Amino acid sequence: MFHGNWCGAGDADRASPIDALDRACRAHDLCYERHGRGACLCDKAILETTATLVKSPEVPEAVRSKAATVNSLFSAALCTETAKIPR
């Protein structure tokens, strides 16, 4: 799934997030960079944020729908604690 500048693969240009969902994806990506891919705390955070977005009447329907998709994907995925190797 692609949305904005941070949701989905290919965020190498590091452009600013376009909305609340894109900010959540950015926070998730940066969390993975800090804690390692599959870090449960990162996945739990995006689950909480996307659940809030889905319920918010201020969020456009198209964004709520995409937030629900992101939430479903991370709900179904098992978080795996792959620790980041210190440099």
VMD Tcl script that draws the C-alpha trace (Angstrom):
set ca {
  {0.00 0.00 0.00}
  {1.27 3.44 -0.86}
  {0.13 6.69 0.71}
  {1.88 10.02 0.92}
  {5.65 10.06 1.31}
  {6.13 7.46 4.05}
  {3.49 4.71 3.81}
  {4.86 1.86 1.74}
  {8.23 1.11 0.25}
  {10.34 3.84 -1.28}
  {10.53 6.66 1.25}
  {14.20 7.32 0.50}
  {13.64 10.97 -0.40}
  {12.52 11.72 3.18}
  {9.92 14.26 2.10}
  {7.61 15.75 4.72}
  {4.50 13.76 5.66}
  {1.32 14.96 3.96}
  {-1.19 14.10 6.71}
  {-1.72 12.24 9.98}
  {-1.49 8.78 8.40}
  {1.72 9.69 6.63}
  {3.11 11.03 9.95}
  {2.24 7.69 11.58}
  {4.06 5.81 8.83}
  {7.06 8.13 9.19}
  {7.16 7.56 12.95}
  {6.96 3.81 12.34}
  {9.81 3.86 9.81}
  {12.02 5.96 12.08}
  {11.17 3.68 15.02}
  {12.35 0.68 12.97}
  {15.58 2.56 12.21}
  {16.16 3.11 15.93}
  {14.99 -0.24 17.30}
  {15.29 -2.69 14.42}
  {12.88 -3.95 11.80}
  {9.93 -5.74 13.35}
  {10.32 -4.09 16.75}
  {7.06 -4.72 18.57}
  {6.94 -1.27 20.17}
  {6.97 0.29 16.70}
  {4.20 -1.97 15.45}
  {2.09 -1.37 18.56}
  {2.44 2.39 18.11}
  {1.24 2.35 14.50}
  {-1.65 0.06 15.50}
  {-2.76 2.55 18.16}
  {-2.38 5.56 15.89}
  {-4.20 4.03 12.94}
  {-7.03 2.83 15.20}
  {-7.46 6.43 16.38}
  {-7.40 7.76 12.81}
  {-10.06 5.26 11.70}
  {-12.42 6.52 14.43}
  {-11.82 10.22 13.83}
  {-14.57 12.07 11.93}
  {-12.08 14.87 11.18}
  {-9.99 12.51 9.03}
  {-11.14 12.24 5.40}
  {-12.84 8.94 4.52}
  {-10.13 7.96 2.01}
  {-7.44 8.37 4.68}
  {-9.53 6.49 7.26}
  {-9.87 3.63 4.79}
  {-6.11 3.50 4.22}
  {-5.50 3.73 7.98}
  {-7.80 0.72 8.40}
  {-5.74 -1.17 5.81}
  {-2.49 -0.35 7.60}
  {-4.06 -1.40 10.90}
  {-5.22 -4.71 9.41}
  {-1.79 -5.43 7.96}
  {0.01 -4.86 11.25}
  {-2.69 -6.68 13.21}
  {-2.15 -9.76 11.05}
  {1.64 -9.57 11.08}
  {3.66 -11.02 13.90}
  {6.08 -8.46 15.22}
  {9.54 -9.96 15.33}
  {12.16 -8.37 17.50}
  {15.06 -8.12 15.08}
  {17.48 -6.04 17.08}
  {19.47 -3.39 15.31}
  {23.15 -4.22 15.26}
  {25.13 -1.43 16.95}
  {27.68 0.31 14.75}
}
mol new
graphics top color blue
foreach p $ca { graphics top sphere $p radius 0.5 }
foreach p [lrange $ca 0 end-1] q [lrange $ca 1 end] { graphics top cylinder $p $q radius 0.2 }
display resetview
